[in-house]
Amino acid sequence: KEYGVNFLPNFYYGDADIENIETKYDYSFISTIKKGKYSYIKKLREQLDTVFEKSYCFLYLQSKLVFFYNKLTNREFKKAKMKEFSFKKISSSKVREISLQSKYIIDATMFNQNGLPFRIFEALHMKKKLITNNENIKKYPFYTPDNILIYKDGDKIEFSSSFFTTPFNEEYSVDDTYSGKSFIRELLNIKD
């Protein structure tokens, strides 16, 4: 504020048709696994899988060497198995397809990350409920516990909460304000 700089949050990509997509997965998680993410997703899935049957989880590591390095240096990888990970990237179109077919989308923020990643904006634009560990999301105007569950390591999930028992609250969906086009227009100070 002191220097006249405005905060510009992240944005979502694309505007493909998001209506009338058949739900194939109860929840999905697609991410590169960095410090803290593996144990987070393991603990979260242990609870989700007691209620849900269909999930899509894609845990990406850059190489088998990275896997072995983590096994040696990262305590959370002690019991990790190589078959849990993929060493080939997934295309952005496939990520979008899986997300559209999911009822809930899981986001796991990297250790010490403050901002919101693209995945959050994309999920809420697609009108998908979101499970995240990023408490900073509470500062945004689209936050509502109806659509966003903040899950921290060790939390017990209350499956009777409105997050699980009510439909997506469209009043809080991410609109065109958070599109890539709006981001560029704001960045370049383009007025209508």
N, CA and C atoms as an extended XYZ file, in Angstrom:
576
Properties=species:S:1:pos:R:3:atomname:S:1:resname:S:1:resid:I:1 pbc="F F F"
N         0.837       -1.205        0.000 N   LYS     1
C         0.000        0.000        0.000 CA  LYS     1
C         0.866        1.246        0.000 C   LYS     1
N         1.949        1.206        0.755 N   GLU     2
C         2.848        2.360        0.850 CA  GLU     2
C         3.383        2.790       -0.517 C   GLU     2
N         3.604        1.834       -1.412 N   TYR     3
C         4.168        2.137       -2.733 CA  TYR     3
C         3.133        2.094       -3.856 C   TYR     3
N         1.866        2.007       -3.488 N   GLY     4
C         0.797        2.004       -4.491 CA  GLY     4
C         0.707        0.706       -5.272 C   GLY     4
N         1.155       -0.401       -4.688 N   VAL     5
C         1.098       -1.707       -5.346 CA  VAL     5
C        -0.104       -2.467       -4.802 C   VAL     5
N        -0.931       -2.985       -5.697 N   ASN     6
C        -2.107       -3.739       -5.288 CA  ASN     6
C        -1.819       -5.230       -5.285 C   ASN     6
N        -2.472       -5.946       -4.408 N   PHE     7
C        -2.373       -7.400       -4.348 CA  PHE     7
C        -3.142       -7.996       -5.513 C   PHE     7
N        -2.507       -8.888       -6.247 N   LEU     8
C        -3.150       -9.556       -7.373 CA  LEU     8
C        -3.034      -11.061       -7.147 C   LEU     8
N        -4.128      -11.728       -6.787 N   PRO     9
C        -4.054      -13.156       -6.492 CA  PRO     9
C        -3.868      -13.983       -7.762 C   PRO     9
N        -3.679      -15.267       -7.571 N   ASN    10
C        -3.553      -16.193       -8.685 CA  ASN    10
C        -4.857      -16.231       -9.479 C   ASN    10
N        -4.926      -17.097      -10.476 N   PHE    11
C        -6.091      -17.165      -11.354 CA  PHE    11
C        -6.292      -18.586      -11.854 C   PHE    11
N        -7.422      -18.821      -12.528 N   TYR    12
C        -7.687      -20.124      -13.137 CA  TYR    12
C        -7.494      -20.010      -14.642 C   TYR    12
N        -7.221      -21.153      -15.273 N   TYR    13
C        -7.042      -21.220      -16.725 CA  TYR    13
C        -8.349      -21.622      -17.384 C   TYR    13
N        -8.545      -21.138      -18.599 N   GLY    14
C        -9.581      -21.671      -19.469 CA  GLY    14
C       -11.009      -21.446      -19.043 C   GLY    14
N       -11.885      -21.651      -20.002 N   ASP    15
C       -13.314      -21.489      -19.772 CA  ASP    15
C       -14.121      -22.602      -20.428 C   ASP    15
N       -13.586      -23.808      -20.451 N   ALA    16
C       -14.307      -24.920      -21.068 CA  ALA    16
C       -15.608      -25.171      -20.314 C   ALA    16
N       -16.540      -25.834      -20.986 N   ASP    17
C       -17.835      -26.141      -20.391 CA  ASP    17
C       -17.638      -26.978      -19.123 C   ASP    17
N       -18.161      -26.479      -18.020 N   ILE    18
C       -18.007      -27.191      -16.750 CA  ILE    18
C       -19.332      -27.760      -16.247 C   ILE    18
N       -20.379      -27.571      -17.013 N   GLU    19
C       -21.697      -28.064      -16.613 CA  GLU    19
C       -21.918      -29.482      -17.143 C   GLU    19
N       -22.761      -30.227      -16.463 N   ASN    20
C       -23.207      -31.549      -16.889 CA  ASN    20
C       -22.071      -32.550      -17.107 C   ASN    20
N       -21.063      -32.501      -16.259 N   ILE    21
C       -19.980      -33.476      -16.308 CA  ILE    21
C       -20.302      -34.562      -15.288 C   ILE    21
N       -20.245      -35.809      -15.720 N   GLU    22
C       -20.557      -36.914      -14.824 CA  GLU    22
C       -19.461      -37.083      -13.772 C   GLU    22
N       -19.872      -37.244      -12.516 N   THR    23
C       -18.919      -37.461      -11.432 CA  THR    23
C       -18.455      -38.907      -11.465 C   THR    23
N       -17.146      -39.077      -11.585 N   LYS    24
C       -16.534      -40.398      -11.655 CA  LYS    24
C       -15.779      -40.727      -10.361 C   LYS    24
N       -15.279      -39.675       -9.689 N   TYR    25
C       -14.471      -39.858       -8.481 CA  TYR    25
C       -15.095      -39.107       -7.310 C   TYR    25
N       -15.039      -39.712       -6.145 N   ASP    26
C       -15.478      -39.013       -4.942 CA  ASP    26
C       -14.519      -37.864       -4.654 C   ASP    26
N       -13.221      -38.138       -4.766 N   TYR    27
C       -12.219      -37.085       -4.574 CA  TYR    27
C       -10.991      -37.362       -5.431 C   TYR    27
N       -10.245      -36.302       -5.693 N   SER    28
C        -8.994      -36.461       -6.438 CA  SER    28
C        -7.905      -35.591       -5.825 C   SER    28
N        -6.688      -36.068       -5.989 N   PHE    29
C        -5.501      -35.341       -5.561 CA  PHE    29
C        -4.440      -35.556       -6.625 C   PHE    29
N        -3.956      -34.454       -7.200 N   ILE    30
C        -2.918      -34.511       -8.229 CA  ILE    30
C        -1.866      -33.475       -7.859 C   ILE    30
N        -0.642      -33.937       -7.602 N   SER    31
C         0.374      -32.984       -7.165 CA  SER    31
C         1.774      -33.571       -7.243 C   SER    31
N         2.739      -32.677       -7.420 N   THR    32
C         4.133      -33.029       -7.204 CA  THR    32
C         4.315      -33.142       -5.693 C   THR    32
N         4.998      -34.178       -5.266 N   ILE    33
C         5.160      -34.402       -3.830 CA  ILE    33
C         6.429      -33.708       -3.346 C   ILE    33
N         6.206      -32.742       -2.478 N   LYS    34
C         7.304      -32.006       -1.840 CA  LYS    34
C         7.187      -32.222       -0.337 C   LYS    34
N         8.101      -31.659        0.406 N   LYS    35
C         8.153      -31.864        1.854 CA  LYS    35
C         6.803      -31.556        2.514 C   LYS    35
N         6.324      -32.500        3.284 N   GLY    36
C         5.077      -32.341        4.026 CA  GLY    36
C         3.850      -32.848        3.298 C   GLY    36
N         3.895      -32.929        1.976 N   LYS    37
C         2.701      -33.332        1.228 CA  LYS    37
C         2.398      -34.820        1.347 C   LYS    37
N         3.429      -35.644        1.363 N   TYR    38
C         3.196      -37.092        1.386 CA  TYR    38
C         2.483      -37.514        2.668 C   TYR    38
N         2.989      -37.091        3.817 N   SER    39
C         2.344      -37.487        5.082 CA  SER    39
C         0.947      -36.877        5.188 C   SER    39
N         0.789      -35.652        4.674 N   TYR    40
C        -0.518      -34.986        4.702 CA  TYR    40
C        -1.551      -35.803        3.938 C   TYR    40
N        -1.220      -36.185        2.711 N   ILE    41
C        -2.193      -36.899        1.881 CA  ILE    41
C        -2.446      -38.308        2.428 C   ILE    41
N        -1.434      -38.942        2.999 N   LYS    42
C        -1.626      -40.274        3.585 CA  LYS    42
C        -2.635      -40.220        4.739 C   LYS    42
N        -2.465      -39.259        5.644 N   LYS    43
C        -3.363      -39.135        6.802 CA  LYS    43
C        -4.782      -38.766        6.368 C   LYS    43
N        -4.873      -37.874        5.400 N   LEU    44
C        -6.186      -37.449        4.909 CA  LEU    44
C        -6.908      -38.608        4.221 C   LEU    44
N        -6.194      -39.339        3.380 N   ARG    45
C        -6.811      -40.459        2.657 CA  ARG    45
C        -7.278      -41.564        3.606 C   ARG    45
N        -6.548      -41.791        4.688 N   GLU    46
C        -6.961      -42.823        5.657 CA  GLU    46
C        -8.381      -42.555        6.141 C   GLU    46
N        -8.723      -41.284        6.344 N   GLN    47
C       -10.072      -40.943        6.803 CA  GLN    47
C       -11.076      -40.944        5.649 C   GLN    47
N       -10.709      -40.328        4.540 N   LEU    48
C       -11.628      -40.246        3.398 CA  LEU    48
C       -12.018      -41.632        2.887 C   LEU    48
N       -11.054      -42.546        2.879 N   ASP    49
C       -11.318      -43.879        2.335 CA  ASP    49
C       -12.218      -44.732        3.228 C   ASP    49
N       -12.513      -44.272        4.437 N   THR    50
C       -13.487      -44.983        5.272 CA  THR    50
C       -14.918      -44.683        4.809 C   THR    50
N       -15.075      -43.601        4.041 N   VAL    51
C       -16.398      -43.171        3.586 CA  VAL    51
C       -16.542      -43.266        2.061 C   VAL    51
N       -15.481      -42.956        1.358 N   PHE    52
C       -15.537      -42.911       -0.109 CA  PHE    52
C       -14.841      -44.106       -0.747 C   PHE    52
N       -15.391      -44.543       -1.879 N   GLU    53
C       -14.848      -45.719       -2.566 CA  GLU    53
C       -14.011      -45.366       -3.793 C   GLU    53
N       -14.353      -44.266       -4.460 N   LYS    54
C       -13.695      -43.948       -5.729 CA  LYS    54
C       -12.835      -42.696       -5.600 C   LYS    54
N       -11.542      -42.880       -5.803 N   SER    55
C       -10.645      -41.730       -5.735 CA  SER    55
C        -9.623      -41.818       -6.865 C   SER    55
N        -9.032      -40.672       -7.146 N   TYR    56
C        -7.938      -40.606       -8.125 CA  TYR    56
C        -6.814      -39.828       -7.456 C   TYR    56
N        -5.727      -40.510       -7.162 N   CYS    57
C        -4.589      -39.856       -6.527 CA  CYS    57
C        -3.352      -40.041       -7.389 C   CYS    57
N        -2.761      -38.934       -7.755 N   PHE    58
C        -1.576      -38.924       -8.611 CA  PHE    58
C        -0.466      -38.202       -7.857 C   PHE    58
N         0.462      -38.980       -7.349 N   LEU    59
C         1.589      -38.439       -6.594 CA  LEU    59
C         2.806      -38.468       -7.513 C   LEU    59
N         3.257      -37.306       -7.903 N   TYR    60
C         4.344      -37.208       -8.879 CA  TYR    60
C         5.670      -36.896       -8.199 C   TYR    60
N         6.696      -37.631       -8.602 N   LEU    61
C         8.079      -37.332       -8.243 CA  LEU    61
C         8.874      -37.238       -9.545 C   LEU    61
N         9.861      -36.370       -9.575 N   GLN    62
C        10.608      -36.087      -10.793 CA  GLN    62
C        11.406      -37.286      -11.302 C   GLN    62
N        11.840      -38.173      -10.422 N   SER    63
C        12.602      -39.349      -10.856 CA  SER    63
C        12.682      -40.354       -9.708 C   SER    63
N        13.132      -41.553      -10.041 N   LYS    64
C        13.339      -42.568       -9.006 CA  LYS    64
C        14.470      -42.154       -8.081 C   LYS    64
N        15.415      -41.424       -8.595 N   LEU    65
C        16.506      -40.902       -7.772 CA  LEU    65
C        15.960      -39.984       -6.674 C   LEU    65
N        14.979      -39.139       -7.028 N   VAL    66
C        14.336      -38.259       -6.045 CA  VAL    66
C        13.629      -39.112       -4.982 C   VAL    66
N        12.998      -40.188       -5.418 N   PHE    67
C        12.341      -41.091       -4.463 CA  PHE    67
C        13.362      -41.640       -3.460 C   PHE    67
N        14.469      -42.171       -3.968 N   PHE    68
C        15.483      -42.755       -3.080 CA  PHE    68
C        16.135      -41.698       -2.185 C   PHE    68
N        16.325      -40.523       -2.713 N   TYR    69
C        16.865      -39.428       -1.902 CA  TYR    69
C        15.927      -39.129       -0.734 C   TYR    69
N        14.637      -39.051       -1.041 N   ASN    70
C        13.639      -38.809        0.014 CA  ASN    70
C        13.606      -39.944        1.030 C   ASN    70
N        13.754      -41.177        0.560 N   LYS    71
C        13.776      -42.328        1.474 CA  LYS    71
C        14.918      -42.198        2.480 C   LYS    71
N        16.036      -41.649        2.026 N   LEU    72
C        17.215      -41.519        2.882 CA  LEU    72
C        17.181      -40.289        3.775 C   LEU    72
N        16.551      -39.220        3.317 N   THR    73
C        16.663      -37.935        4.020 CA  THR    73
C        15.367      -37.409        4.632 C   THR    73
N        14.252      -37.972        4.260 N   ASN    74
C        12.963      -37.424        4.671 CA  ASN    74
C        12.199      -38.467        5.490 C   ASN    74
N        12.013      -38.198        6.756 N   ARG    75
C        11.379      -39.138        7.677 CA  ARG    75
C         9.994      -39.602        7.204 C   ARG    75
N         9.244      -38.712        6.571 N   GLU    76
C         7.880      -39.085        6.167 CA  GLU    76
C         7.864      -40.132        5.051 C   GLU    76
N         8.995      -40.347        4.370 N   PHE    77
C         9.097      -41.328        3.292 CA  PHE    77
C         9.560      -42.697        3.789 C   PHE    77
N         9.737      -42.836        5.082 N   LYS    78
C        10.290      -44.069        5.640 CA  LYS    78
C         9.530      -45.314        5.174 C   LYS    78
N         8.202      -45.247        5.182 N   LYS    79
C         7.389      -46.401        4.780 CA  LYS    79
C         6.813      -46.263        3.368 C   LYS    79
N         7.237      -45.238        2.651 N   ALA    80
C         6.719      -45.012        1.285 CA  ALA    80
C         7.178      -46.123        0.347 C   ALA    80
N         6.300      -46.462       -0.595 N   LYS    81
C         6.617      -47.481       -1.588 CA  LYS    81
C         6.671      -46.821       -2.970 C   LYS    81
N         7.614      -47.273       -3.775 N   MET    82
C         7.807      -46.682       -5.092 CA  MET    82
C         6.535      -46.735       -5.936 C   MET    82
N         5.744      -47.797       -5.802 N   LYS    83
C         4.537      -47.964       -6.623 CA  LYS    83
C         3.467      -46.900       -6.330 C   LYS    83
N         3.603      -46.168       -5.235 N   GLU    84
C         2.648      -45.110       -4.910 CA  GLU    84
C         2.837      -43.873       -5.784 C   GLU    84
N         3.976      -43.770       -6.456 N   PHE    85
C         4.342      -42.557       -7.177 CA  PHE    85
C         4.400      -42.781       -8.677 C   PHE    85
N         4.218      -41.691       -9.399 N   SER    86
C         4.426      -41.703      -10.839 CA  SER    86
C         5.656      -40.849      -11.123 C   SER    86
N         6.428      -41.275      -12.090 N   PHE    87
C         7.631      -40.538      -12.466 CA  PHE    87
C         7.461      -39.898      -13.847 C   PHE    87
N         6.236      -39.955      -14.357 N   LYS    88
C         5.877      -39.292      -15.609 CA  LYS    88
C         4.831      -38.246      -15.283 C   LYS    88
N         4.996      -37.068      -15.855 N   LYS    89
C         4.020      -35.994      -15.614 CA  LYS    89
C         2.674      -36.347      -16.243 C   LYS    89
N         1.661      -35.705      -15.720 N   ILE    90
C         0.309      -35.842      -16.261 CA  ILE    90
C         0.003      -34.538      -17.013 C   ILE    90
N        -0.687      -34.629      -18.128 N   SER    91
C        -0.964      -33.428      -18.932 CA  SER    91
C        -1.975      -32.524      -18.228 C   SER    91
N        -1.917      -31.242      -18.530 N   SER    92
C        -2.859      -30.298      -17.910 CA  SER    92
C        -4.290      -30.606      -18.340 C   SER    92
N        -4.489      -31.118      -19.559 N   SER    93
C        -5.846      -31.470      -19.995 CA  SER    93
C        -6.379      -32.663      -19.199 C   SER    93
N        -5.488      -33.604      -18.860 N   LYS    94
C        -5.896      -34.760      -18.043 CA  LYS    94
C        -6.214      -34.318      -16.616 C   LYS    94
N        -5.419      -33.389      -16.074 N   VAL    95
C        -5.685      -32.851      -14.732 CA  VAL    95
C        -7.073      -32.222      -14.720 C   VAL    95
N        -7.369      -31.426      -15.743 N   ARG    96
C        -8.678      -30.764      -15.831 CA  ARG    96
C        -9.807      -31.791      -15.932 C   ARG    96
N        -9.612      -32.814      -16.746 N   GLU    97
C       -10.621      -33.862      -16.919 CA  GLU    97
C       -10.908      -34.563      -15.589 C   GLU    97
N        -9.862      -34.959      -14.882 N   ILE    98
C       -10.023      -35.637      -13.583 CA  ILE    98
C       -10.714      -34.709      -12.590 C   ILE    98
N       -10.301      -33.456      -12.562 N   SER    99
C       -10.899      -32.482      -11.637 CA  SER    99
C       -12.385      -32.304      -11.910 C   SER    99
N       -12.747      -32.199      -13.172 N   LEU   100
C       -14.160      -32.036      -13.536 CA  LEU   100
C       -14.990      -33.254      -13.143 C   LEU   100
N       -14.364      -34.417      -13.109 N   GLN   101
C       -15.072      -35.654      -12.780 CA  GLN   101
C       -15.057      -35.957      -11.279 C   GLN   101
N       -14.517      -35.059      -10.483 N   SER   102
C       -14.392      -35.280       -9.036 CA  SER   102
C       -15.388      -34.431       -8.257 C   SER   102
N       -15.907      -34.989       -7.188 N   LYS   103
C       -16.806      -34.234       -6.315 CA  LYS   103
C       -16.005      -33.307       -5.404 C   LYS   103
N       -14.894      -33.822       -4.862 N   TYR   104
C       -14.021      -33.048       -3.980 CA  TYR   104
C       -12.621      -33.044       -4.568 C   TYR   104
N       -11.958      -31.900       -4.470 N   ILE   105
C       -10.583      -31.782       -4.937 CA  ILE   105
C        -9.711      -31.449       -3.735 C   ILE   105
N        -8.606      -32.167       -3.627 N   ILE   106
C        -7.680      -31.946       -2.510 CA  ILE   106
C        -6.507      -31.106       -2.990 C   ILE   106
N        -6.177      -30.105       -2.192 N   ASP   107
C        -5.002      -29.275       -2.432 CA  ASP   107
C        -4.103      -29.392       -1.214 C   ASP   107
N        -2.813      -29.575       -1.450 N   ALA   108
C        -1.843      -29.611       -0.352 CA  ALA   108
C        -0.786      -28.557       -0.627 C   ALA   108
N        -0.773      -27.546        0.192 N   THR   109
C         0.163      -26.440        0.029 CA  THR   109
C         1.542      -26.844        0.525 C   THR   109
N         2.566      -26.350       -0.152 N   MET   110
C         3.934      -26.634        0.255 CA  MET   110
C         4.238      -25.979        1.598 C   MET   110
N         5.195      -26.517        2.282 N   PHE   111
C         5.650      -25.997        3.561 CA  PHE   111
C         6.019      -24.518        3.416 C   PHE   111
N         5.482      -23.686        4.296 N   ASN   112
C         5.738      -22.228        4.324 CA  ASN   112
C         5.162      -21.453        3.142 C   ASN   112
N         4.245      -22.032        2.366 N   GLN   113
C         3.608      -21.300        1.270 CA  GLN   113
C         2.501      -20.431        1.838 C   GLN   113
N         2.439      -19.174        1.395 N   ASN   114
C         1.409      -18.267        1.890 CA  ASN   114
C         0.287      -18.043        0.892 C   ASN   114
N         0.615      -17.915       -0.368 N   GLY   115
C        -0.397      -17.634       -1.380 CA  GLY   115
C        -1.213      -18.860       -1.739 C   GLY   115
N        -2.201      -18.655       -2.594 N   LEU   116
C        -3.050      -19.752       -3.044 CA  LEU   116
C        -2.598      -20.227       -4.422 C   LEU   116
N        -2.484      -21.546       -4.614 N   PRO   117
C        -2.075      -22.078       -5.918 CA  PRO   117
C        -3.231      -22.077       -6.919 C   PRO   117
N        -2.884      -22.281       -8.188 N   PHE   118
C        -3.884      -22.329       -9.262 CA  PHE   118
C        -4.986      -23.339       -8.962 C   PHE   118
N        -4.611      -24.483       -8.396 N   ARG   119
C        -5.566      -25.566       -8.163 CA  ARG   119
C        -6.788      -25.090       -7.391 C   ARG   119
N        -6.594      -24.208       -6.424 N   ILE   120
C        -7.709      -23.706       -5.617 CA  ILE   120
C        -8.675      -22.900       -6.487 C   ILE   120
N        -8.145      -22.000       -7.300 N   PHE   121
C        -8.994      -21.172       -8.155 CA  PHE   121
C        -9.718      -22.023       -9.198 C   PHE   121
N        -9.007      -23.002       -9.762 N   GLU   122
C        -9.614      -23.887      -10.748 CA  GLU   122
C       -10.741      -24.708      -10.135 C   GLU   122
N       -10.509      -25.269       -8.963 N   ALA   123
C       -11.526      -26.093       -8.306 CA  ALA   123
C       -12.796      -25.294       -8.031 C   ALA   123
N       -12.635      -24.101       -7.476 N   LEU   124
C       -13.810      -23.299       -7.125 CA  LEU   124
C       -14.494      -22.722       -8.365 C   LEU   124
N       -13.738      -22.493       -9.430 N   HIS   125
C       -14.364      -22.071      -10.690 CA  HIS   125
C       -15.189      -23.214      -11.280 C   HIS   125
N       -14.698      -24.448      -11.106 N   MET   126
C       -15.420      -25.629      -11.599 CA  MET   126
C       -16.588      -26.010      -10.696 C   MET   126
N       -16.749      -25.271       -9.594 N   LYS   127
C       -17.804      -25.530       -8.615 CA  LYS   127
C       -17.606      -26.886       -7.945 C   LYS   127
N       -16.350      -27.136       -7.574 N   LYS   128
C       -15.985      -28.358       -6.854 CA  LYS   128
C       -15.637      -27.984       -5.422 C   LYS   128
N       -16.039      -28.814       -4.503 N   LYS   129
C       -15.672      -28.576       -3.111 CA  LYS   129
C       -14.191      -28.883       -2.935 C   LYS   129
N       -13.571      -28.152       -2.012 N   LEU   130
C       -12.126      -28.180       -1.880 CA  LEU   130
C       -11.699      -28.551       -0.466 C   LEU   130
N       -10.719      -29.444       -0.377 N   ILE   131
C       -10.094      -29.776        0.906 CA  ILE   131
C        -8.650      -29.300        0.807 C   ILE   131
N        -8.239      -28.431        1.724 N   THR   132
C        -6.905      -27.849        1.666 CA  THR   132
C        -6.324      -27.678        3.067 C   THR   132
N        -5.012      -27.531        3.117 N   ASN   133
C        -4.358      -27.227        4.394 CA  ASN   133
C        -3.953      -25.754        4.470 C   ASN   133
N        -4.357      -24.967        3.491 N   ASN   134
C        -3.954      -23.563        3.398 CA  ASN   134
C        -4.975      -22.664        4.105 C   ASN   134
N        -4.646      -22.263        5.317 N   GLU   135
C        -5.564      -21.432        6.103 CA  GLU   135
C        -5.681      -20.006        5.576 C   GLU   135
N        -4.760      -19.585        4.732 N   ASN   136
C        -4.834      -18.238        4.155 CA  ASN   136
C        -6.074      -18.054        3.284 C   ASN   136
N        -6.684      -19.152        2.878 N   ILE   137
C        -7.878      -19.071        2.037 CA  ILE   137
C        -9.028      -18.356        2.758 C   ILE   137
N        -8.981      -18.331        4.082 N   LYS   138
C       -10.022      -17.653        4.861 CA  LYS   138
C       -10.043      -16.146        4.616 C   LYS   138
N        -8.959      -15.595        4.082 N   LYS   139
C        -8.852      -14.154        3.836 CA  LYS   139
C        -9.484      -13.729        2.509 C   LYS   139
N        -9.948      -14.676        1.722 N   TYR   140
C       -10.477      -14.370        0.392 CA  TYR   140
C       -12.003      -14.294        0.416 C   TYR   140
N       -12.581      -13.461       -0.448 N   PRO   141
C       -14.044      -13.275       -0.424 CA  PRO   141
C       -14.832      -14.512       -0.839 C   PRO   141
N       -14.195      -15.479       -1.479 N   PHE   142
C       -14.909      -16.691       -1.894 CA  PHE   142
C       -14.847      -17.805       -0.853 C   PHE   142
N       -14.269      -17.517        0.313 N   TYR   143
C       -14.195      -18.550        1.352 CA  TYR   143
C       -15.552      -18.745        2.026 C   TYR   143
N       -15.953      -19.979        2.136 N   THR   144
C       -17.095      -20.390        2.956 CA  THR   144
C       -16.850      -21.837        3.371 C   THR   144
N       -17.114      -22.170        4.636 N   PRO   145
C       -16.935      -23.571        5.058 CA  PRO   145
C       -17.893      -24.534        4.356 C   PRO   145
N       -18.900      -24.004        3.670 N   ASP   146
C       -19.788      -24.861        2.876 CA  ASP   146
C       -19.027      -25.514        1.721 C   ASP   146
N       -18.050      -24.784        1.152 N   ASN   147
C       -17.323      -25.253       -0.031 CA  ASN   147
C       -15.875      -25.637        0.247 C   ASN   147
N       -15.326      -25.163        1.354 N   ILE   148
C       -13.893      -25.332        1.614 CA  ILE   148
C       -13.689      -25.918        3.009 C   ILE   148
N       -13.033      -27.079        3.042 N   LEU   149
C       -12.683      -27.719        4.302 CA  LEU   149
C       -11.187      -27.541        4.509 C   LEU   149
N       -10.826      -26.916        5.619 N   ILE   150
C        -9.413      -26.765        5.948 CA  ILE   150
C        -9.045      -27.931        6.852 C   ILE   150
N        -8.189      -28.791        6.313 N   TYR   151
C        -7.767      -29.992        7.029 CA  TYR   151
C        -6.294      -29.862        7.395 C   TYR   151
N        -6.009      -29.921        8.665 N   LYS   152
C        -4.633      -29.900        9.157 CA  LYS   152
C        -4.274      -31.312        9.623 C   LYS   152
N        -2.985      -31.636        9.537 N   ASP   153
C        -2.523      -32.956        9.981 CA  ASP   153
C        -3.070      -33.288       11.358 C   ASP   153
N        -3.677      -34.453       11.465 N   GLY   154
C        -4.175      -34.901       12.763 CA  GLY   154
C        -5.619      -34.539       13.035 C   GLY   154
N        -6.224      -33.666       12.221 N   ASP   155
C        -7.637      -33.328       12.410 CA  ASP   155
C        -8.504      -34.562       12.203 C   ASP   155
N        -9.620      -34.591       12.906 N   LYS   156
C       -10.613      -35.633       12.667 CA  LYS   156
C       -11.689      -35.028       11.778 C   LYS   156
N       -11.948      -35.662       10.668 N   ILE   157
C       -12.944      -35.144        9.722 CA  ILE   157
C       -14.343      -35.441       10.235 C   ILE   157
N       -15.171      -34.396       10.234 N   GLU   158
C       -16.581      -34.544       10.616 CA  GLU   158
C       -17.399      -34.708        9.332 C   GLU   158
N       -17.714      -35.931        8.985 N   PHE   159
C       -18.440      -36.192        7.740 CA  PHE   159
C       -19.898      -35.750        7.802 C   PHE   159
N       -20.372      -35.375        8.989 N   SER   160
C       -21.744      -34.880        9.129 CA  SER   160
C       -21.818      -33.362        8.929 C   SER   160
N       -20.679      -32.705        8.693 N   SER   161
C       -20.665      -31.242        8.528 CA  SER   161
C       -21.331      -30.841        7.214 C   SER   161
N       -21.721      -29.566        7.117 N   SER   162
C       -22.389      -29.065        5.911 CA  SER   162
C       -21.488      -29.180        4.687 C   SER   162
N       -20.183      -29.204        4.884 N   PHE   163
C       -19.269      -29.368        3.754 CA  PHE   163
C       -19.588      -30.647        2.988 C   PHE   163
N       -19.888      -31.715        3.699 N   PHE   164
C       -20.166      -32.997        3.060 CA  PHE   164
C       -21.649      -33.228        2.778 C   PHE   164
N       -22.532      -32.525        3.475 N   THR   165
C       -23.963      -32.842        3.381 CA  THR   165
C       -24.775      -31.874        2.510 C   THR   165
N       -24.151      -30.779        2.063 N   THR   166
C       -24.888      -29.815        1.236 CA  THR   166
C       -24.224      -29.676       -0.126 C   THR   166
N       -24.983      -29.227       -1.139 N   PRO   167
C       -24.370      -29.010       -2.456 CA  PRO   167
C       -23.429      -27.799       -2.441 C   PRO   167
N       -22.665      -27.657       -3.493 N   PHE   168
C       -21.748      -26.530       -3.630 CA  PHE   168
C       -22.531      -25.225       -3.548 C   PHE   168
N       -22.077      -24.301       -2.725 N   ASN   169
C       -22.729      -23.000       -2.564 CA  ASN   169
C       -22.218      -22.069       -3.668 C   ASN   169
N       -23.009      -21.920       -4.724 N   GLU   170
C       -22.578      -21.177       -5.911 CA  GLU   170
C       -22.383      -19.689       -5.658 C   GLU   170
N       -22.932      -19.180       -4.585 N   GLU   171
C       -22.733      -17.779       -4.237 CA  GLU   171
C       -21.246      -17.470       -4.022 C   GLU   171
N       -20.469      -18.512       -3.694 N   TYR   172
C       -19.044      -18.343       -3.402 CA  TYR   172
C       -18.136      -18.973       -4.463 C   TYR   172
N       -18.675      -19.259       -5.644 N   SER   173
C       -17.810      -19.817       -6.691 CA  SER   173
C       -16.862      -18.724       -7.189 C   SER   173
N       -15.765      -19.138       -7.775 N   VAL   174
C       -14.791      -18.194       -8.314 CA  VAL   174
C       -15.278      -17.757       -9.688 C   VAL   174
N       -15.521      -16.457       -9.838 N   ASP   175
C       -16.077      -15.937      -11.093 CA  ASP   175
C       -14.974      -15.406      -12.003 C   ASP   175
N       -15.371      -14.686      -13.057 N   ASP   176
C       -14.432      -14.164      -14.053 CA  ASP   176
C       -13.390      -13.212      -13.473 C   ASP   176
N       -13.652      -12.666      -12.299 N   THR   177
C       -12.688      -11.785      -11.641 CA  THR   177
C       -11.343      -12.477      -11.485 C   THR   177
N       -11.368      -13.808      -11.328 N   TYR   178
C       -10.154      -14.583      -11.101 CA  TYR   178
C        -9.711      -15.377      -12.337 C   TYR   178
N       -10.179      -14.978      -13.515 N   SER   179
C        -9.756      -15.658      -14.744 CA  SER   179
C        -8.388      -15.158      -15.181 C   SER   179
N        -7.725      -15.938      -16.020 N   GLY   180
C        -6.438      -15.526      -16.580 CA  GLY   180
C        -6.557      -14.224      -17.348 C   GLY   180
N        -7.667      -14.046      -18.071 N   LYS   181
C        -7.892      -12.810      -18.847 CA  LYS   181
C        -7.948      -11.594      -17.923 C   LYS   181
N        -8.700      -11.730      -16.835 N   SER   182
C        -8.809      -10.613      -15.888 CA  SER   182
C        -7.459      -10.312      -15.234 C   SER   182
N        -6.685      -11.361      -14.961 N   PHE   183
C        -5.366      -11.190      -14.362 CA  PHE   183
C        -4.477      -10.345      -15.289 C   PHE   183
N        -4.464      -10.686      -16.592 N   ILE   184
C        -3.648       -9.952      -17.570 CA  ILE   184
C        -4.140       -8.515      -17.702 C   ILE   184
N        -5.459       -8.335      -17.774 N   ARG   185
C        -6.027       -6.985      -17.907 CA  ARG   185
C        -5.638       -6.112      -16.716 C   ARG   185
N        -5.697       -6.696      -15.515 N   GLU   186
C        -5.331       -5.965      -14.308 CA  GLU   186
C        -3.820       -5.667      -14.297 C   GLU   186
N        -3.036       -6.642      -14.667 N   LEU   187
C        -1.575       -6.494      -14.674 CA  LEU   187
C        -1.126       -5.390      -15.635 C   LEU   187
N        -1.793       -5.352      -16.802 N   LEU   188
C        -1.438       -4.350      -17.825 CA  LEU   188
C        -2.279       -3.075      -17.725 C   LEU   188
N        -3.142       -3.020      -16.693 N   ASN   189
C        -3.993       -1.850      -16.457 CA  ASN   189
C        -4.869       -1.515      -17.677 C   ASN   189
N        -5.481       -2.567      -18.242 N   ILE   190
C        -6.361       -2.392      -19.399 CA  ILE   190
C        -7.776       -2.202      -18.879 C   ILE   190
N        -8.387       -1.107      -19.246 N   LYS   191
C        -9.776       -0.809      -18.837 CA  LYS   191
C       -10.707       -1.104      -20.000 C   LYS   191
N       -11.955       -1.423      -19.686 N   ASP   192
C       -12.959       -1.702      -20.743 CA  ASP   192
C       -13.275       -0.475      -21.565 C   ASP   192
